[in-house]
Amino acid sequence: MKNTRKAVLSDLPQLAELFDQYRIFYHKASDIPAATNFLSERIENQDSEIFVAEENGKLTGFVQLYPIFSSTRMQRYWLLNDLYVNDNHRGKGFSKELIEESKEHCRSSKACGILLETGKSNDIGNQLYPACGFELYDSVNFYEWTNHEQWVLSN
């Protein structure tokens, strides 16, 4: 049976494994203890909202949302920063269920929307997000400044 729900601390062993797989997908070194610590801090400090998908008691994927704010709208936005489904469970609707859970959280928190970024080469994501009601926002340029001093310390 498939289910999506908010993550809890008791999910950490399985969630950290999924998060580690997600980071490996993005060419980061495996580090389950650091993943466990990072996720534990997010949950305990309520820095983010993490929802998990599970099937028969086994976690199959997760989505992580971070709160941000729109000054012009004077409302909360959610940044969908992380979405991952284990290779063995892809194509079964888990991503869509996690996105729907995110949208419901957006509604219940009275936020004005959800923002996300994905690579132009992410063919699956670039088909998934429009299919889930997201619109490509191409009227602005997205820029990033990287603090290379901190980046060197954390990698």
C-alpha positions in Angstrom: 0.0 0.0 0.0 1.3 3.5 -1.0 1.3 6.4 1.4 2.7 9.9 1.8 3.1 11.6 5.1 5.2 14.1 7.0 8.6 12.7 8.1 9.3 12.0 11.7 12.5 11.3 13.6 12.0 7.6 13.6 12.2 7.7 9.8 15.8 8.9 10.0 17.6 5.6 9.2 15.6 5.0 6.0 15.4 8.7 5.1 19.1 9.2 5.5 19.7 6.3 3.1 17.4 7.9 0.5 19.0 11.3 1.1 22.4 9.8 0.6 21.3 8.2 -2.7 19.9 11.7 -3.7 23.3 13.3 -3.0 25.2 10.6 -4.9 22.8 11.3 -7.9 24.2 14.8 -7.7 27.8 13.6 -7.7 28.4 14.1 -3.9 30.3 11.6 -1.8 28.3 9.2 0.2 28.1 10.2 3.9 25.2 8.6 5.8 26.2 9.9 9.2 26.3 13.5 7.9 23.0 12.9 6.1 21.4 11.7 9.3 22.7 14.7 11.2 21.6 17.2 8.5 18.0 15.7 8.3 17.8 15.4 12.1 18.6 19.1 12.4 16.0 20.1 9.8 13.3 18.1 11.5 14.2 19.1 15.1 14.7 22.8 14.3 11.7 22.8 12.0 13.8 24.5 9.3 12.1 22.6 6.5 9.1 20.3 5.8 10.0 16.8 4.7 7.4 14.5 3.4 8.0 10.8 2.6 6.5 8.3 0.3 6.3 4.7 1.6 5.1 1.4 0.3 4.5 -1.5 2.7 6.4 0.3 5.5 9.5 1.0 3.4 10.4 4.6 2.4 10.6 5.0 -1.3 11.1 8.7 -1.7 11.0 12.1 -0.2 10.4 15.8 -0.9 11.9 18.7 1.2 10.4 22.2 1.2 12.1 25.2 2.7 10.2 28.4 3.7 10.9 31.6 1.8 8.9 34.8 1.5 7.7 37.1 -1.2 8.1 40.7 -0.1 5.9 42.0 -3.0 3.1 39.5 -2.2 3.8 39.7 1.6 3.3 36.0 1.8 5.2 32.8 2.4 6.4 30.7 -0.6 7.8 27.2 -0.3 11.0 26.2 -2.1 10.8 22.7 -3.3 14.5 22.0 -3.0 14.7 18.2 -3.0 12.6 15.5 -4.6 13.9 12.0 -4.9 12.4 8.5 -5.5 14.6 5.4 -5.2 15.5 3.9 -8.6 13.5 0.7 -7.8 10.3 2.7 -7.3 10.3 5.2 -10.2 7.5 5.3 -12.7 4.9 4.2 -10.0 3.6 7.7 -9.2 5.5 8.4 -6.0 6.9 11.7 -7.4 3.5 12.9 -8.2 2.1 11.9 -4.8 5.0 13.8 -3.1 4.3 16.9 -5.2 0.6 16.7 -4.4 1.5 16.4 -0.7 3.7 19.5 -1.1 0.8 21.4 -2.8 -1.6 20.5 0.0 1.0 21.7 2.5 1.2 25.0 0.6 -2.6 25.4 0.7 -2.8 24.5 4.4 0.0 26.9 5.3 -1.7 29.7 3.3 1.4 30.1 1.2 1.2 31.8 -2.2 3.0 29.0 -4.1 5.9 26.6 -4.6 9.0 27.5 -6.4 11.6 25.0 -7.7 14.6 24.9 -9.9 15.7 22.0 -12.1 18.4 21.6 -14.7 17.6 22.1 -18.4 18.9 18.6 -19.0 16.6 17.0 -16.4 14.2 15.5 -19.0 12.2 13.6 -16.4 11.7 16.6 -14.1 11.0 18.9 -17.1 8.1 16.6 -18.0 7.0 15.9 -14.5 6.6 19.4 -13.1 4.4 20.8 -15.9 2.3 17.6 -15.7 1.8 18.5 -12.0 0.6 22.0 -12.8 3.9 23.9 -12.5 4.5 26.6 -15.1 7.9 27.5 -16.5 8.8 30.9 -15.3 10.9 32.3 -18.0 10.4 36.1 -17.6 13.3 36.4 -15.1 16.9 35.4 -15.0 18.1 33.2 -12.2 21.5 34.2 -10.8 23.6 32.6 -8.1 26.5 33.9 -6.0 28.6 31.2 -4.4 30.6 31.8 -1.2 33.6 29.8 -2.3 35.2 30.1 1.2 32.3 28.3 2.8 32.0 25.9 -0.2 35.6 24.7 0.3 35.0 24.2 4.0 31.9 22.1 3.4 33.2 19.9 0.6 
